[in-house]
Amino acid sequence: MKRLAASVIAAVAITNVASGLNVASGITAAPVVAKAYDLILDADFERLATELPATCGPAPRVACLGLEALSLWWQIQLDPESRALDPAFLAKANAAIAEAERMTTAEPTRAEAWFYLGAAYGVRAQWRVHRVERLAAARDGKRIKESLERALILDPALHDAEFGVGMYRYYADVAPAVLRFLRWLLLLPGGNRVEGLQQLERAATQGQLVRGEAQFQIHVLYLWYENKWQEAIAIVRSLQARYPRNPLFHQIEAEILDAYFHDPASSLRASERLLALARGRAVHRPALAETVARLNMARQLRALKQTAAAIAQLDAIIASQPAEPAGALARAQRMHRELKTPG
């Protein structure tokens, strides 16, 4: 009861401050920041590095620190088993958090500052979930929710902040028991699956920066919890159209067709398209994309009983001795041995 009263008092105090002072609303230089964000989602990491100095003229420094961390996170997603980028990612994410905290201390009524603080914790939390650091991820989740809810109190029209709040509310409702225990341990409130998804959908349609990222996360929820496979693959294809040079979105289509639709022929065709894009250098990281495409083609050809064709794809991988993605060469060699072994 005391905690509830304290929360109500804090919310009222923030609202009073917001109504009594000139509150900075919106996101500074949002179109410039959004353009840089789109480069990340299109996997154009090299161009991002050259354009960030111009981005951080009009945009605050915290925006560029956050974009640098986000860029590294999306690079990790392209090669999730590799830990080579983890130290650089953590350094950038921590720097973004420190700068955002400095900004919120200096300008506590600036909604944008609280948004960037929540966003910086958000990208670190995603990495921590991926690396199975559950307690640390839960702690970050608490800071995400607190920061972004404060941003929304100060500026209810800041729909980008609804992205992180919606993610928290959705997962807090559907999380397995071990994560519910962590939520209880950290004194976090429960979630709301329906309202959380609604907030994510508003961010995907009305956000200034996070529309693409919100759509990406919605497709995950549709697959894992909502049983909306057709809608999920439609989102992925729309992301391909918007970010055509990111090989991950093409890879995900092939994975969905395999794991959810159990359609090896369609999954094979999706990977054949990715292979053609990679060989034509129509996607970024073409060598990685080619290896990913050939590996899935071999799996689907195996499922279709086309053993010779599967072995040919594995031979191509083994001959190229790919350094990335991590573990791909070993998987190709293992599958090659299995297909070559009689019986």
PEZINOR-V669480 format. One record per run of one state. SS is the DSSP state (2 for helix, 1 for strand, 0 for the rest). FROM is the first residue (numbers start at 1). TO is the last residue. If there is no record, write none. Layout:
((SS;FROM;TO) (SS;FROM;TO))
//
This chain:
((0;1;1) (2;2;20) (0;21;29) (2;30;41) (0;42;44) (2;45;58) (0;59;60) (2;61;78) (0;79;85) (2;86;106) (0;107;110) (2;111;130) (0;131;133) (2;134;154) (0;155;159) (2;160;174) (0;175;176) (2;177;185) (0;186;192) (2;193;206) (0;207;210) (2;211;226) (0;227;228) (2;229;242) (0;243;246) (2;247;259) (0;260;263) (2;264;279) (0;280;285) (2;286;303) (0;304;306) (2;307;320) (0;321;327) (2;328;340) (0;341;343))
//
